[in-house]
Amino acid sequence: MIDKRIEAYANNHISAEDELLQELYRETHLKTVYPRMLSGPLQGKLLEMISRMIRPERILEIGTFTGYATICLGRGLHDNGLIHTIDIDPQMEDIYTKYFEKAGISKKVQAHIGHAKEVIPKIVETFDLVFIDADKENYPDYYELVMPRLRSGGFILADNVIWSGKVLEPRPDKETSGIIEFNKIVQQDERTENVMLTVRDGLMLIRKK
């Protein structure tokens, strides 16, 4: 894992959150049980930068939570772009709906409530960018579901691929096993090329050939 001093140094050398993201960050910590699920300033800015570089017309996000990453990704959307974001927890809807409106992206976001494995097959789109940040044991299934819907040259980003170092443990739990299997599948997939970034809890960047 990255040295905490280096991590702190890195966090001091990124563009600051704007007031909207700061407000969402605070509300997430006040109103949710697991606020650490939020992407946060470092990863959020990276997601925004990648989205701005790609300028995607269609984004799929698996795991909305309170919408922090959605907003960051949305800032790089093409003028005619659209984000499909999926979350299984309807209790988050009031929070992310409010902040999508404040961010001015509400008309560019199609929010789906339900299990991603059931929702994804119903979305008739070809995606330029996919962000996977949901239940870890299902990462391999999500990967296989989105690959046919990802355009050639499109990208997948998967969060938590280091999983607090648990991927190195000899007896992994179910979630860790899902991450390990996902990382193995990606590494062996001849349809793609990939790089694992040691940012925050690990971020896998995958490009479909």
TADA-V822443 format. One record per pair of residues at least 24 apart in sequence whose C-alpha atoms are under 7 Angstrom apart, sorted by the first residue. I is the first residue (numbers start at 1). J is the second residue. Records with the same first field share a line. If there is no record, write none. Layout:
I: J + J
This chain:
1: 165
11: 42
14: 42
17: 41
21: 68
28: 66
38: 68
39: 68 + 69
44: 69 + 72
45: 72
47: 72 + 73
48: 72 + 73 + 75 + 76
51: 76 + 77
52: 76 + 77
56: 81 + 128 + 129
57: 81 + 82 + 128
58: 82 + 83 + 127 + 128 + 129
59: 83 + 84 + 127 + 128 + 129 + 130
60: 84 + 85 + 127 + 129 + 130 + 131
61: 85 + 86 + 130 + 131 + 132
62: 86 + 87 + 116 + 131 + 132 + 133 + 134
63: 87 + 132 + 133 + 134
65: 92
66: 92 + 95 + 96
67: 96
71: 100 + 103
74: 105
81: 108
82: 108 + 109
83: 108 + 109 + 110
84: 109 + 110 + 111
85: 110 + 111 + 112
86: 111 + 112 + 113 + 114 + 116
87: 112 + 113 + 114 + 115
88: 113 + 114 + 115
89: 113
117: 142
125: 149
126: 150 + 151
127: 151
128: 154 + 155
129: 154 + 155 + 156
130: 155 + 156 + 157
131: 156 + 157 + 158
132: 157 + 158 + 159
133: 158 + 159
136: 175 + 178 + 179
137: 174 + 175 + 177 + 178 + 179
138: 178
139: 178 + 179 + 182
140: 178 + 181 + 182
152: 208 + 209
153: 207 + 208 + 209
154: 207 + 208
155: 206 + 207 + 208
156: 205 + 206 + 207
157: 203 + 204 + 205 + 206
158: 203 + 204 + 205
159: 202 + 203 + 204
160: 201 + 202 + 203
161: 201 + 202 + 203 + 204
162: 201 + 202
163: 201
164: 201
